[in-house]
Amino acid sequence: MLVASGFEMASIERVSACVLDALDAQKPFSLIRLGDGEAVLLGYPDLIHPTRFAHWMGNFFGPHAKPTHGFDTLRAYLIHAIRNADVVGLSTRKWSDLDDARARLSRLGAKGGRLTQAEKEAISAVEWGVLAHLAAPLLAPGQILATTAVHGELETAGVLKQCVSRAAQVNLISGNDLQARFAARFPDKMLRVRRVPTEYKFAAERDGWERRPPHFPDVFEAVLEEIHRGDFAGLSLVGAGPCGKAYCDAIRAAGGVALDIGSIMDLWAERRTRSYLAEMKSVTL
């Protein structure tokens, strides 16, 4: 059921050149990536079952996950970020029959978190497969499209390290504690770190989570206010799930360069949260 998406994906060399050119020219720029989580956020309620949606939001936000309608604002921010991004990372495959995808997502999605491993793999494949359908109406002329693995390619190619080396100021927005590692690796770099709640699914410590400020909307709105004040000039590296796309969009609007690198920050923190990180080596740190 999966076929080629029809999108023309840029090479990592082209993406790298665009990122470095924007940084050197101090030109507003954002690179964001879309995955199955963004497919769930964009696809509800037309394609995504309410139980599945609630399960996904619980993975991101834990006890702070709101009723489904409570994420309408975050969805709007995500749509705005996609429309304005200079580079959008996407899946290279799509589900050929949207009606079939809807039926599968409804049947499996109704189970929420009670899926077998085979069912988890099946629903994930469909969610990745509908991403092209959901993103296509939001893409703008002139945008560069890359694979959703572009963040790993930039790290492996040493481009993120180049970006950090060239930037006058580096800002990190992440759930990981990376300040000491960065300061040791780049001691002369002006560094600003803004910690945000990590993804609940991969949280190392969940005790007292419900008593902490929720990422969305409380921390989210506070970070956006800091961005609007101009606190994130220079290069910003962002790893903050669906909220991170909005951060990148706001940083671009404020005149900065923002790269949504997600799980690469887990790699830097030596947290192997995804299977593909098992064999990756950190180049930047």
CORURBEL-V359675 format. One record per backbone hydrogen bond with DSSP energy under -0.5 kcal/mol. NH is the residue of the N-H (numbers start at 1). CO is the residue of the C=O. E is the energy in kcal/mol with one decimal. If there is no record, write none. Layout:
# CORURBEL-V359675
<<NH CO E> <NH CO E>>
This chain:
# CORURBEL-V359675
<<3 94 -3.0> <5 92 -2.6> <9 7 -0.8> <10 145 -3.9> <15 11 -2.2> <16 12 -2.6> <17 13 -2.1> <18 14 -2.1> <19 15 -2.3> <20 16 -2.6> <21 17 -2.5> <22 18 -2.2> <23 19 -2.0> <24 20 -2.7> <25 21 -2.3> <26 23 -0.7> <27 22 -2.7> <29 256 -2.1> <31 258 -2.1> <32 87 -2.3> <34 89 -2.5> <39 35 -1.9> <40 36 -2.0> <41 37 -2.0> <42 38 -2.8> <43 39 -2.3> <44 40 -1.1> <47 43 -3.5> <48 43 -1.4> <53 49 -2.6> <54 50 -2.5> <55 51 -1.9> <56 52 -2.4> <57 53 -2.5> <58 54 -1.8> <59 55 -1.8> <60 56 -1.8> <61 57 -3.2> <62 58 -2.1> <64 61 -1.7> <65 62 -2.2> <70 67 -2.3> <71 68 -1.6> <72 69 -1.6> <75 71 -2.3> <76 72 -2.0> <77 73 -2.2> <78 74 -2.3> <79 75 -2.5> <80 76 -2.1> <81 77 -2.3> <82 78 -2.2> <83 79 -2.2> <84 80 -1.5> <85 81 -1.3> <86 30 -1.9> <87 30 -1.8> <88 144 -2.4> <89 32 -2.8> <90 146 -2.9> <94 3 -2.9> <95 129 -2.3> <96 1 -3.2> <98 96 -0.6> <101 97 -2.2> <102 98 -2.5> <103 99 -2.0> <104 100 -2.3> <105 101 -2.7> <106 102 -2.0> <107 103 -2.3> <108 104 -2.6> <109 105 -1.8> <110 106 -1.3> <111 108 -1.5> <112 109 -1.6> <114 111 -2.4> <120 116 -2.5> <121 117 -2.2> <122 118 -2.0> <123 119 -2.8> <124 120 -2.1> <125 121 -1.9> <126 122 -1.6> <127 123 -2.5> <128 124 -2.7> <129 125 -1.8> <130 126 -1.8> <131 127 -0.6> <131 128 -0.7> <134 130 -2.2> <135 131 -2.6> <136 132 -2.0> <137 133 -0.6> <138 135 -1.9> <139 135 -1.0> <139 136 -0.9> <143 140 -1.7> <144 86 -2.6> <146 88 -2.4> <148 90 -1.4> <150 147 -1.6> <152 149 -0.6> <153 149 -1.8> <154 150 -2.4> <155 151 -1.7> <156 152 -2.8> <157 153 -2.2> <158 155 -1.4> <159 154 -1.8> <160 154 -1.3> <162 158 -1.8> <163 159 -2.6> <164 160 -2.4> <165 161 -2.3> <166 162 -2.2> <167 163 -1.9> <170 190 -2.8> <171 235 -3.0> <172 192 -2.8> <173 237 -2.4> <174 172 -0.6> <174 194 -1.5> <175 239 -0.6> <178 176 -1.1> <182 178 -2.6> <183 179 -2.8> <184 180 -2.1> <185 181 -2.0> <186 182 -3.3> <189 186 -1.7> <190 168 -0.9> <191 189 -0.6> <192 170 -2.5> <194 172 -3.4> <195 193 -0.6> <196 174 -1.9> <200 60 -1.8> <201 59 -2.5> <202 199 -1.3> <203 200 -1.5> <209 206 -2.2> <211 208 -1.5> <212 208 -0.6> <212 209 -1.6> <219 214 -2.6> <220 215 -3.1> <221 217 -2.8> <222 218 -1.7> <223 219 -2.7> <224 220 -2.3> <225 221 -1.9> <226 222 -1.9> <227 223 -2.5> <228 224 -2.6> <229 225 -1.4> <230 227 -1.7> <231 226 -2.0> <233 230 -0.6> <235 169 -2.4> <236 257 -3.0> <237 171 -3.1> <238 236 -0.5> <238 259 -2.8> <239 173 -2.9> <243 240 -1.0> <244 240 -1.1> <244 241 -0.7> <245 241 -0.6> <245 242 -0.6> <246 242 -0.8> <247 243 -1.9> <248 244 -2.4> <249 245 -2.0> <250 246 -2.5> <251 247 -2.5> <252 248 -2.3> <253 249 -2.2> <254 250 -1.5> <255 252 -1.6> <256 251 -2.8> <257 234 -2.4> <258 29 -2.5> <258 256 -0.5> <259 236 -2.6> <260 31 -2.6> <261 238 -2.2> <261 259 -1.1> <262 238 -1.4> <264 261 -2.5> <265 262 -1.9> <267 263 -1.9> <268 264 -2.2> <269 265 -1.5> <270 267 -1.5> <271 266 -3.4> <272 270 -0.6> <273 271 -2.0> <277 274 -1.6> <278 275 -1.6> <280 277 -0.7>>
